[in-house]
């Protein structure tokens, strides 16, 4: 795993070495082991060096690479990497887990290799098969740029789920791309104005990373499962193309037992591939089903020789504390445990730095806890971790998915099953009301929200400002036909939930030079899960992840598999904010808070008063106000009037 950046200028306009040096320096944490630069142009021969000034003199195209050595730690994995004939040059962030198998295939076609790195395998594959034929064959997490000096193009690409980030912006008439927004913001001319639609989604729903949008109007993400071919004569034109689609498959005619066996096989194979590394591998462990399954399979595959270390956030004195469960999981696999806890004062002292790391506002304080877990891994000399990210989105692990399952039953007239499901879960009223959002026609979903007190424009929000700037204020549309749960899982995977979580996780782990791997997220697993009937995912008696629980019997303690509560990777947000005391008041009463036009001054004043008097809980929207204020000041963000 690494950091990549690049600049593409129109013909006749040379790149400034200082620009690329600043972009590279901004992401040093992503690759402290080595660095490299590449330059090429119509009037400049291909040059790859460790000094930017030497490499990119008179160049039209320039790449920067920061290396975190995981596979082939020596010179064999150094980047940017070029083919022998100099036609193709690659800068690549991530891991290709099936590189061994791909290498054998390429060797059978007569290709020779000079290194043992997955980078060379990817480069040779792109050179031999082309981008469009290579991408579907990759199992891994990746973002890369490849220059073709013959066709005079640069192709940008990103893995199917967006595990590895890649963003781009226009600067000085050319195109800039990078692993992190902070690298792009080193350049002059990048628009720091807030994108109103993205701001609305963040403030109202906590959504970020939806499609190509960022909260900066001048920066876009290359969407997951896309590539874009950029012609050097028109670097201002970027047209992403999709190469894989997560989609609902026709429901398979398969028994629960057969599906359980197949899922167990797929998951174990994925973990096996994700364990490939030339450095120590550990695991982030919460004590939930997903992370416990990861460590259980790690031990099962590697046997007693694996020196397994786990890293856990604990919240003493909180209902969110899963320490006992994490202890049970770690003991079952004989892991060496490492734990960390933190306080609200620590959050306050580190918040601005965390915002700098993330580049955009984030949805909850759990991101702080996650960041500290990766620091704990770094402090214990672990360079790679595996965890359970993505399992909830593909298997139906979140409690709101119960409402979607209930809605499917109601829509299909399974009334007795619906009553049984509702009676089996806590929070019956809330689950039923959520289910009604799916059952009601689209035109009634808005009024229903207002009836239950979930306005699309709360009193603290300046709805007129958003409308004036073209924001279409409406609730996320719910499906009104078909299998509701399966549709909700797809939305969570591709749009509302997982893309942001993956960005948080990447930036948190790489801030400490740790590579975080997510074995639940392979196209084989997702395609399989999305072909199963809903009752395999959430049973008729309300058991979430039903098929995965069954698949992990014998690998994970039954007490963990039989858990019916769901905490997730959560932090005691309200407790931490209460501990922050005067700091919270200072942020809410700051000058910048008063000047953000997205806030309604009178409505916000009343909300702040309610917070200060203890009449409003310190969760959700309060956290997002704080985060937005600190982000806007940290990055000198501007707002349209």
KOLVEX-912059 format. One record per residue (C-alpha): residue in three letters; y, z, x. Coordinates in steps of 0.001 Angstrom, whole numbers, plus 524288, in hexadecimal, padded with zeros to 5 digits. Example, Ala and Ser with C-alpha at 12.3 -4.5 7.8 and 13.67 -1.06 7.14 Angstrom:
# KOLVEX-912059
ALA7EE6C81E788300C/SER7FBDC81BE483566/
# end
This chain:
# KOLVEX-912059
UNK800008000080000/UNK80D5E7FC7C804D5/UNK81B217F87D8014A/UNK81FB97EA78800A6/UNK82D027E4017FF7D/UNK832AC7D69280110/UNK83E697CDAB7FFED/UNK83EBB7BF5A7FC0A/UNK84B7F7B8137FDC2/UNK84F5B7AA657F97F/UNK84E4679F9580382/UNK8586D7A05980E2A/UNK85B7A7AEBD80C15/UNK855E07B79C816A4/UNK8512E7C55E813AA/UNK858517D0FF81978/UNK84EEC7D914821A3/UNK856197E58D81E09/UNK853057E3A880F9B/UNK8446F7E31C8121D/UNK8450B7EE7481BA9/UNK84B927F6EA81151/UNK8417D7F30C80722/UNK836907F6658108F/UNK83C8A8036681483/UNK83DE6807778063E/UNK82F2780714804AB/UNK82AD980CA1811BD/UNK8233D8173780A84/UNK81A6580CA4804DC/UNK815F98086A81252/UNK8188C811C581D9E/UNK80D8780C468260E/UNK813887FF23829A0/UNK81D687F4C8825C9/UNK81F0C7E635826EB/UNK8288D7DB5882386/UNK826E17CCCB8211C/UNK830E57C1FA820FB/UNK82FCD7B38081DF6/UNK838D37A88D819E3/UNK83B4E79A1481A68/UNK842B979C3A82710/UNK83AF17A7EF82BEF/UNK82CEC7A843830B6/UNK823877B25E82B4A/UNK8256A7BF4583261/UNK81E8D7CC4C82FF5/UNK823727D7F4837C3/UNK825D17E688836E7/UNK834747E4678387E/UNK83BAE7DEAF82CE5/UNK846757D8CA8351B/UNK83CA87D12883D21/UNK834037CCF5831C5/UNK83DB87C7D3827DC/UNK8484B7C12E82FC6/UNK84D3C7B5468281C/UNK842777B73E81DFB/UNK842B07B34D80FBC/UNK837087BBDC80C39/UNK834997C96D811C3/UNK82A3C7D3CE80F33/UNK82A0A7E229812F8/UNK81DDC7EA8381326/UNK81BBD7F937814A6/UNK80D987FCAA8175C/UNK805528082B8131E/UNK7F863805D981A1A/UNK7EC6E807EE81182/UNK7E2D77FCF6814E8/UNK7E22F7F7AA822D6/UNK7EC078013E8285A/UNK7EE2B7F960834AF/UNK7F5D37ECF58372E/UNK7ECA47E53A82E61/UNK7F3D07E95582229/UNK801A27E74A82740/UNK80AD37DFCF81E4C/UNK810EA7D69F81AF7/UNK804AE7CEB081DE4/UNK804067BFE981F91/UNK7F8F67B61881F4A/UNK7F5917AFF382C5B/UNK7FCB67A36F828FC/UNK808C37AB0B824B9/UNK809187A50681730/UNK807357B19A80F77/UNK80D7B7BED78122F/UNK809F97CB0680A67/UNK8103F7D8498085A/UNK8077C7E0BA7FFFF/UNK807BD7EE617FA29/UNK7FB657F4967F4D7/UNK7ECCA7F36E7F667/UNK7E2E17E8E37F327/UNK7D6E87F12E7F059/UNK7CD527E5D97EFBA/UNK7D2087E0057FC85/UNK7C48B7E17780297/UNK7BE597D8F07F822/UNK7C9837CF157F87A/UNK7C87F7CE3C8073C/UNK7BA0A7CAD18065B/UNK7BD357C0467FC7A/UNK7C7C97BA7580517/UNK7BEF77BAF28110C/UNK7B4A47B38180976/UNK7BEE37A8DC807BB/UNK7C0907A7F281671/UNK7CC657B0B8818B9/UNK7CD137B9AF8248B/UNK7D3BE7C6FA8254A/UNK7D9FA7CDBE830D8/UNK7DC607DB1A82A8A/UNK7D5707E49782168/UNK7E1467E62E8187F/UNK7E2547E32580A0E/UNK7EF6E7DCD180D29/UNK7E8FE7D1BB81492/UNK7DF277CFFE8098C/UNK7EA2B7CEB77FFAC/UNK7F19D7C54580862/UNK7E5A57BCAF80AA1/UNK7E27B7BCD17FC13/UNK7F03C7B8967F87D/UNK7EFDC7AE02802DA/UNK7E28B7A8CF7FEA7/UNK7E23E7AAD47EFF7/UNK7F0957AB1C7EC4B/UNK7F7C97B5C67E4E4/UNK7F30F7B2BA7D727/UNK7E4A67B2977DAF8/UNK7E5B37BE677E3E9/UNK7EC7B7C8187DAF4/UNK7E1B17C92F7D096/UNK7D7A67CBB77DB4E/UNK7DE987D78C7E0F3/UNK7DA7F7E5707DDF2/UNK7E5657EE097E2A9/UNK7F3527F2A07E1BC/UNK7FD2C7E9AB7E7F6/UNK80A8B7E39C7E8AE/UNK80CE27D8AF7F24A/UNK815787CD797F67E/UNK80FDB7C1797FD16/UNK817E67B6BD8035F/UNK812C87A8D18037B/UNK81AB27A1BF80DDA/UNK8153679485809B7/UNK818A8795317FB45/UNK824B979D5B7FE62/UNK821887A7D17F46A/UNK81FFE7B67F7F421/UNK8165F7BBEA7EA3A/UNK817D87C9DD7E556/UNK80C4C7D0627DE96/UNK8086B7DD777D8D9/UNK7FB647E38E7D510/UNK7F6567E3387C704/UNK7FB407F0CF7C355/UNK807637F1EC7CBB2/UNK801C27FCC77D419/UNK809D27F7C07DF78/UNK818427F5527DCD4/UNK820387E9247DF84/UNK82E3C7E7057DB19/UNK838807DCC17DDBB/UNK847127DA4B7DCB8/UNK851127CFE77DFAF/UNK859E47D2AB7EB4A/UNK863B57CA027F244/UNK85E917BDEF7EB7C/UNK8507C7C04E7EF7B/UNK844917C7EA7EB0F/UNK840DB7D55D7F00C/UNK834007DC477ED27/UNK82E7B7E9847F0E1/UNK824827F4037EDD2/UNK82F367FD697E9A5/UNK83C387FC387E2B7/UNK842CB804507ED31/UNK840737F9557F6F9/UNK846FC7EF7E7EE06/UNK8526E7F8A57EBDA/UNK8554E7F8347FA63/UNK85A967EA737F842/UNK868617E7687F41F/UNK869F07DFD67E79E/UNK85E487E59D7E059/UNK862F47E90F7D2A6/UNK862347F7D57D063/UNK866917F7137C234/UNK85D657FDCD7B8A0/UNK854FB7F4DF7B043/UNK857C37F9B97A24E/UNK84A877F6B079C14/UNK843417FD7A7A70B/UNK84C86809067A5EF/UNK84A0E80A3979755/UNK83B4A80A187992D/UNK83C6B8149A7A38E/UNK845AA81DB779C62/UNK83F4E81CA378F11/UNK830DE81B4079222/UNK82F7C81E397A0A2/UNK82A84810687A343/UNK82D178098F7B03C/UNK826EF7FE357B7A7/UNK825287F5C17AB9B/UNK822637E7E97B022/UNK82C1C7E2BB7BA04/UNK837457EBDB7B679/UNK83CB97F6B07BEE6/UNK8483D7FF737BBB2/UNK850477F7607C530/UNK8553A7EAE47BEDA/UNK8546D7E3E37CBE8/UNK8465E7E7557CF76/UNK839A77E3237C930/UNK82B687E6847CB32/UNK821867DBD57CD3C/UNK818B17DF5B7C1B5/UNK80ABA7E3AC7C3DF/UNK8008E7D8BB7C41B/UNK80AEB7CE907C76F/UNK80E927C5DB7D2C5/UNK81AC97BDCA7D522/UNK81C5B7B1DF7DDD0/UNK82A1E7B1577E379/UNK82EE37A4647E8F5/UNK8374D7A6317F4FB/UNK8415A79C827F019/UNK843347A49F7E397/UNK840947B2E57E710/UNK848AF7B7267DB5F/UNK83E167B2227D21A/UNK832C27BB967D001/UNK829157B8287C542/UNK81DBA7C1DF7C4AB/UNK810977BC927C017/UNK805957C4E27BAAD/UNK7F8307C3C87C12D/UNK7F0CD7CE637B9AE/UNK7F2617D4217AC35/UNK7EDB47E15A7A799/UNK7E9667DE1F799DC/UNK7E0CA7E30078F0B/UNK7D3837DC9978F71/UNK7CA9F7D9DF783D6/UNK7C30E7E65978145/UNK7B5EF7E5AA7881D/UNK7A90A7E7F978157/UNK7A4667F2B378A73/UNK79E978002E78889/UNK7A5DF80C6678CAE/UNK79B1B80F8E79669/UNK79B618021079CB3/UNK7AA308023879D5C/UNK7A9D180FA67A3A5/UNK7A0A380ADF7AE44/UNK7A8F77FED57B0E1/UNK7B580806C77B1CE/UNK7AF318106E7BB27/UNK7AAF78051E7C3DF/UNK7B8657FEAC7C393/UNK7BF7F80B4A7C6B9/UNK7B68680F1D7D1E2/UNK7B7F38018E7D7C6/UNK7C6B3802837D6CC/UNK7C70980FBA7DD96/UNK7BE0E80A5B7E82F/UNK7C7A67FF657EB07/UNK7D356808827EA71/UNK7CD40811157F4F3/UNK7CE4B8064A7FF23/UNK7D77F80B25809AA/UNK7D80780DFD81827/UNK7DF3481AE0815D2/UNK7DBED8279280E80/UNK7DB7F8266A7FF97/UNK7DE57831AA7F638/UNK7E0F88332C7E7AC/UNK7EB9C8380B7DEA3/UNK7E4A0841577D563/UNK7EA2B847077C8D1/UNK7DDA884C427C2E3/UNK7DDE1842747B7D7/UNK7D2C48393C7B4D7/UNK7D82C82D8E7BC50/UNK7DB2E833917C988/UNK7CEDE83BE17C8A8/UNK7C71482F6A7C692/UNK7CD5C8293F7D27E/UNK7C9708346C7DB86/UNK7BC0F835537D52E/UNK7B9388270B7D7EF/UNK7BEF4828107E59E/UNK7B549832C77E8DF/UNK7AA0D82BB37E234/UNK7AC8B81F3D7E9F5/UNK7AF88825237F73A/UNK7A655830BF7F713/UNK7A81583D4F7FEE2/UNK7AE318367580A96/UNK7BB06833FF8036B/UNK7C55683DE580787/UNK7CBB183E267FA24/UNK7D9318442C7F899/UNK7DFCC845B67EB54/UNK7EE28848057E848/UNK7F28284F0E7DBFF/UNK7FF2A853197D574/UNK7FE578604C7CEB9/UNK807DE866997C53F/UNK8054C8754C7C586/UNK808D387C4B7B8F2/UNK809EA86FA47B13F/UNK8019486A357A646/UNK8014785DC77AE64/UNK7F9FB864217B99F/UNK7ECD085D867BC1C/UNK7E94F8651B7C852/UNK7DC7886A4C7C2EB/UNK7D80A85CA17BF50/UNK7DBEC857397CC94/UNK7D4858624E7D328/UNK7C86D85EF87CB45/UNK7C92C8508A7CEAD/UNK7CB8F853207DD19/UNK7C07C85CF17DDDB/UNK7B70E853667D779/UNK7B94F849817E269/UNK7BAFE853897ED51/UNK7C8B484EE47F04F/UNK7D2CB855887F8C0/UNK7DDBF858F37EF57/UNK7EC578587F7F1CA/UNK7F5B185D6B7E753/UNK8044885D927E57C/UNK80DBE863627DBB3/UNK81C7A862B67DAD7/UNK828538683B7D3EA/UNK83411863697CC6C/UNK83CC2866767D803/UNK834A285D7B7E08A/UNK8360A852C17D664/UNK844CC854407D693/UNK84579853C67E560/UNK83D02847927E64F/UNK840E0840067DA18/UNK84ADC837007E04A/UNK8415F833967EB37/UNK836BC830EE7E138/UNK83FDA827F57D9A8/UNK842D1820DF7E660/UNK8343881F207E87C/UNK831C0819D77DADF/UNK83DA0810F77DA14/UNK83E52812617CB4C/UNK83EA381DF77C1FA/UNK83168823AD7BE78/UNK82BFD829627B219/UNK828068374B7B559/UNK82766841E17BFA9/UNK818F383F0B7C1C7/UNK81D97834AC7CB6B/UNK8229283FB07D413/UNK81563846827D38C/UNK80E73839DA7D6F3/UNK8177C837AD7E27D/UNK81425845017E7FA/UNK8058B842797E676/UNK806C0836887EF33/UNK80EA983E687F8EF/UNK8038B8483B7F90F/UNK7F9FF83D487FC43/UNK802D08387B8072A/UNK803FE8463380CC9/UNK7F52F846D880D6D/UNK7F3DD839CD8148C/UNK7EE6D83243808FD/UNK7F36B82456808D1/UNK7EC4B81F2B7FCB2/UNK7E9E18259E7EF82/UNK7E295821857E348/UNK7E62A8264F7D5B6/UNK7E44F824047C72C/UNK7F0BA81C8E7C3F0/UNK7EEC0812607B944/UNK7E2F8818927B2BA/UNK7EAA081DFA7A731/UNK7F0A7810C47A44B/UNK7E3F9809197A449/UNK7DACB8136679E8F/UNK7E377819B779447/UNK7E5DE826CE79AB0/UNK7F32D82A8779542/UNK7F39D8327B788BB/UNK7FC8F828AA781A2/UNK7F16981EE47828F/UNK7EA538272E77873/UNK7F49C822C976EAA/UNK7F1E6814A0771FF/UNK7E354816C776FFB/UNK7E62F81D65762F7/UNK7EEA7811E075EE8/UNK7E388808657619D/UNK7DAAD81056758C2/UNK7E4D0810AA74DE3/UNK7E79A8022074EE0/UNK7D92D7FEC774E10/UNK7D6B7807EF74296/UNK7CE4D8119474A2E/UNK7D3C781D0D7428E/UNK7C8E0826D6744EA/UNK7C9248241375380/UNK7D7E28258875373/UNK7D703832E074CF8/UNK7CC7E8371E7569A/UNK7D4BD832D276227/UNK7E0E08398F75D0A/UNK7D9968464475A97/UNK7D4018463D76863/UNK7E102846B676F92/UNK7EC7684FE67712E/UNK7F9E484B8B76CC8/UNK7F50D844EB7606F/UNK8027C842E275A84/UNK8082E83CA2766A6/UNK7FC58833D876869/UNK7FCD882F7575A3B/UNK80B6282C5C75AE8/UNK809628248776758/UNK7FE5C81D19760D6/UNK807518198475599/UNK8102F8124A75F0A/UNK804F6808EF7618D/UNK80118807CD75355/UNK80E9C8055D74DB7/UNK8141A7F78974D99/UNK81DA27F4CD7589E/UNK829AD7F54C74FDF/UNK826518033774BAB/UNK823D6808AA75941/UNK8324880AE775C06/UNK834D3812A474F6E/UNK8287C81A84751F1/UNK82DC581E6E75F3F/UNK83A548233D7591B/UNK832F782B1E74EE3/UNK82B99832B875958/UNK837EA834B176157/UNK8360582A9876C19/UNK8427B822B876B6D/UNK8439B81694773C9/UNK851AD81A7F776AD/UNK8527F8294D77870/UNK85F948301F776E8/UNK86166830D2785AA/UNK85FE48220F7875A/UNK86AD98181878609/UNK863E480E0677DB7/UNK86FE78055E77CCF/UNK87042803CF78B9B/UNK8622F7FF4878BFC/UNK864067F5D6780A7/UNK8706A7F075786C3/UNK868887ED1B792D9/UNK85DF67E5F978B7B/UNK853857F07478A68/UNK84A8C7EE5077ED0/UNK848967FC5577A7E/UNK83B707FD7577418/UNK82F3F8059D77509/UNK823C5800BB77D04/UNK81C847F82077369/UNK80F287FCD776F73/UNK803F47F3A976C1C/UNK801587F27175D93/UNK7F4267EBBB75E74/UNK7E7F87EBEB766CF/UNK7E2C57F6F176F32/UNK7EEAA7FF9F770DB/UNK7E948807D677BF6/UNK7E5AC7FC0F78425/UNK7F3417F6407823A/UNK7F9918032578625/UNK7F145803FF7926A/UNK7F5757F6587964B/UNK803D77F9AB79437/UNK8028B8061F79C28/UNK7FBE27FEF67A747/UNK805487F38D7A83D/UNK812557F8457A314/UNK815F8805D479E98/UNK80EFD80F907A758/UNK8070180B337B305/UNK810A2802237BA1E/UNK81A3180D5E7BBDE/UNK80F9B817017BFEA/UNK80AD180D987CA4E/UNK8188180BE37CFCB/UNK81A8D81A9F7D02B/UNK80D8B81C7D7D6F9/UNK80FAA811BF7E0F5/UNK81D21816A17E4C3/UNK818E7824E67E518/UNK80D168224A7ED9E/UNK813ED818E37F6C4/UNK81F43822537F87D/UNK8155A82A4680046/UNK80E4981E838063D/UNK8023F820C67FDD9/UNK7FAC6815A77F762/UNK7F722818F97E95A/UNK7EBB48118B7E37D/UNK7E80A810887D51C/UNK7D9BC80C9C7D2FC/UNK7DAB480C1C7C41D/UNK7E386800357C50F/UNK7DB2A7F4577C79D/UNK7DABD7E8397BF2B/UNK7CC047E9C47BD96/UNK7CD537F7777B800/UNK7D8C67F40E7AF27/UNK7D2837E79C7A9FB/UNK7C62E7EF567A702/UNK7CD2E7FA927A03A/UNK7D5397F13E797F1/UNK7C8BF7EB05792C1/UNK7C3707F7B378D09/UNK7C4A07FCBC77F19/UNK7CEB48076477CFA/UNK7C4A3811C67799D/UNK7BF60810D278788/UNK7CCBB814FC78C97/UNK7D06081F2E78268/UNK7C4BB823D977AAD/UNK7C4C08265176C18/UNK7C60C834E876E97/UNK7D202833437773E/UNK7CC0D83395784D7/UNK7D4FB82BB478DAF/UNK7CF3F82384798CA/UNK7C21C825407924A/UNK7BAF981AB1799DF/UNK7C07181EEA7A6F7/UNK7BC9B82D137A4A8/UNK7AEC9828557A219/UNK7AEFE81F887AE13/UNK7B2B082ACA7B706/UNK7A802834507B2C5/UNK7A13E8396E7BEEA/UNK7ACD1836197C79F/UNK7B70483F297C1A1/UNK7B4DD84D187BCAD/UNK7B1C484D317AE1E/UNK7BC57857687ABC1/UNK7C69784D9C7B049/UNK7C09F842387A8D8/UNK7C05A84A7379C79/UNK7CEDA84DE079D1F/UNK7D63484A61790BF/UNK7E3B384E5479584/UNK7EC598448F79C7C/UNK7F695848F77A63E/UNK7F78483D517AF51/UNK7FF9D83E1E7BB8D/UNK80A34846747B555/UNK8143D84FC17BB02/UNK81ABA85BB67B4BB/UNK8273D854217B26A/UNK82DE785DB27A948/UNK82AE1869427B21E/UNK830478622C7BE07/UNK83CC885E2B7B718/UNK83EEF86C0F7B258/UNK83D99870AD7C062/UNK84810867027C4AF/UNK852BB86F467BE50/UNK860A386BA97C1EE/UNK85C7C85EA47C7B9/UNK85839859BF7BA61/UNK8655A85D837B485/UNK86C72856BE7BFB6/UNK86533849F27BD96/UNK8670784A087AEE2/UNK8758E84CDD7B03F/UNK87801843B87BBCD/UNK882848394E7BBA9/UNK878A682E5B7BCD6/UNK87162833817B0E1/UNK87DE9832167A92D/UNK8807F8243D7ADE1/UNK8735081E0D7AAB2/UNK8766A8156979EEE/UNK8686D815D9799E9/UNK86AEC823DF795BF/UNK8728C8278D78997/UNK87C848318A78E44/UNK87CF2839EB78201/UNK86E6A8395577F52/UNK86B1583C5278D66/UNK8746E847E478DAB/UNK86D2884DCB7822F/UNK8600184B5978897/UNK86466851907955B/UNK8697785D6178E00/UNK85C4285EA978746/UNK8558485E2079486/UNK85E748688279A37/UNK85C668716A78E80/UNK84DAE86FEA78F31/UNK84CFD8689F7824A/UNK8477885C1078831/UNK83B5185B7579089/UNK83CBB856C279E8A/UNK8336D84B5579DC1/UNK8333083CB879B56/UNK840C48377079910/UNK84787842877A06E/UNK83FED83F2F7ACA9/UNK84352830CD7AB27/UNK851DF833EE7AA13/UNK8512783BB47B6B7/UNK8496D8313F7BDB4/UNK85282826617B95F/UNK85E9382DB97BDF7/UNK858F6830A07CB5D/UNK853A7822A87CCAF/UNK860B181C907C8FE/UNK867B98249B7D340/UNK85D40822DF7DDB9/UNK85DA98140A7DCDC/UNK86BE9812487D90B/UNK867D780BB77CC69/UNK871DC8055A7C37B/UNK871CD804437B4A7/UNK877D97F9937AC75/UNK882A97FF017A3F5/
# end
